[in-house]
Amino acid sequence: MNIGIFVNSKTGNTLFVAKKLKDRLAAMGHKVALEKVVAGNDGEMDPGKIVLSNPPSIKGYDMLVFAAPVNGARLAFGMQAYLQSLPSLEGKLLAGFVTEAFPFPWMGGNQAIRGMEKLVQAKGGTLSAAGVVNWMFTGKRKALIAETIEKIAAISN
Ligand SMILES: Cc1cc2nc3c(=O)[nH]c(=O)nc-3n(C[C@H](O)[C@H](O)[C@H](O)COP(=O)(O)O)c2cc1C
């Protein structure tokens, strides 16, 4: 399968998980690309005003994974703007995950995933796998990274 991982990451946490996911999917025999989603004006608090720098194309991928941090208990605005900018996602296999500082998914992570699901549905798609990685405690973080990666790897079979 040709898989694209589209990652928005300010301080590297989400990118760290995305790279591990890339290695896992590649080890399964998939062709995997890591594509960065970067907002030129990252601090902008209105997703409608976000300007994306060279937004990656989704053309040619069978499966897409969207990854971003939680900001203010919501999906990072750069990823919101990117998802809104996409063409139809109908027929694509889709997954997503978010990372957040706080130790429980109800502290923004679940809400961010719901936000991602809504934006994906607006493009005719649905998330077949999703994960929240809480960063604060090392042991829990490692377990959630492994769980998220395995959930996403499982749908690529
Ligand atoms: C502006 C801003 C808002 C944030 N809001 C939240 C939040 O609501 N809940 C939370 O758990 N973490 C929050 N965080 C922490 C990040 O979600 C967390 O550190 C994440 O792993 C960063 O990912 P990155 O390194 O890929 O940018 C916030 C960080 C920033 C910069």
Ligand as a Chemical Component Dictionary entry (heavy atoms), coordinates in Angstrom:
data_LIG
# 
_chem_comp.id                   LIG 
_chem_comp.type                 NON-POLYMER 
_chem_comp.pdbx_formal_charge   0 
_chem_comp.three_letter_code    LIG 
# 
loop_
_chem_comp_atom.comp_id 
_chem_comp_atom.atom_id 
_chem_comp_atom.alt_atom_id 
_chem_comp_atom.type_symbol 
_chem_comp_atom.charge 
_chem_comp_atom.model_Cartn_x 
_chem_comp_atom.model_Cartn_y 
_chem_comp_atom.model_Cartn_z 
_chem_comp_atom.pdbx_ordinal 
LIG C1  C1  C 0 -0.590 26.819 22.221 1  
LIG C2  C2  C 0 -0.567 25.440 22.845 2  
LIG C3  C3  C 0 -1.726 24.920 23.395 3  
LIG C4  C4  C 0 -1.722 23.640 23.991 4  
LIG N1  N1  N 0 -2.888 23.137 24.495 5  
LIG C5  C5  C 0 -2.886 21.902 25.079 6  
LIG C6  C6  C 0 -4.088 21.345 25.615 7  
LIG O1  O1  O 0 -5.168 21.926 25.548 8  
LIG N2  N2  N 0 -4.021 20.110 26.194 9  
LIG C7  C7  C 0 -2.837 19.412 26.303 10 
LIG O2  O2  O 0 -2.845 18.316 26.864 11 
LIG N3  N3  N 0 -1.696 19.900 25.763 12 
LIG C8  C8  C 0 -1.693 21.116 25.162 13 
LIG N4  N4  N 0 -0.528 21.621 24.612 14 
LIG C9  C9  C 0 0.675  20.770 24.619 15 
LIG C10 C10 C 0 0.896  20.047 23.289 16 
LIG O3  O3  O 0 -0.312 19.497 22.784 17 
LIG C11 C11 C 0 1.876  18.875 23.470 18 
LIG O4  O4  O 0 3.065  19.326 24.049 19 
LIG C12 C12 C 0 2.129  18.178 22.145 20 
LIG O5  O5  O 0 2.687  16.909 22.365 21 
LIG C13 C13 C 0 3.070  19.005 21.275 22 
LIG O6  O6  O 0 3.237  18.360 20.038 23 
LIG P1  P1  P 0 4.393  18.787 19.020 24 
LIG O7  O7  O 0 5.708  18.621 19.765 25 
LIG O8  O8  O 0 4.263  17.828 17.898 26 
LIG O9  O9  O 0 4.153  20.207 18.642 27 
LIG C14 C14 C 0 -0.521 22.892 24.030 28 
LIG C15 C15 C 0 0.658  23.422 23.466 29 
LIG C16 C16 C 0 0.644  24.691 22.892 30 
LIG C17 C17 C 0 1.914  25.243 22.294 31 
# 
loop_
_chem_comp_bond.comp_id 
_chem_comp_bond.atom_id_1 
_chem_comp_bond.atom_id_2 
_chem_comp_bond.value_order 
_chem_comp_bond.pdbx_ordinal 
LIG C1  C2  SING 1  
LIG C2  C3  SING 2  
LIG C2  C16 DOUB 3  
LIG C3  C4  DOUB 4  
LIG C4  N1  SING 5  
LIG C4  C14 SING 6  
LIG N1  C5  DOUB 7  
LIG C5  C6  SING 8  
LIG C5  C8  SING 9  
LIG C6  O1  DOUB 10 
LIG C6  N2  SING 11 
LIG N2  C7  SING 12 
LIG C7  O2  DOUB 13 
LIG C7  N3  SING 14 
LIG N3  C8  DOUB 15 
LIG C8  N4  SING 16 
LIG N4  C9  SING 17 
LIG N4  C14 SING 18 
LIG C9  C10 SING 19 
LIG C10 O3  SING 20 
LIG C10 C11 SING 21 
LIG C11 O4  SING 22 
LIG C11 C12 SING 23 
LIG C12 O5  SING 24 
LIG C12 C13 SING 25 
LIG C13 O6  SING 26 
LIG O6  P1  SING 27 
LIG P1  O7  DOUB 28 
LIG P1  O8  SING 29 
LIG P1  O9  SING 30 
LIG C14 C15 DOUB 31 
LIG C15 C16 SING 32 
LIG C16 C17 SING 33 
# 
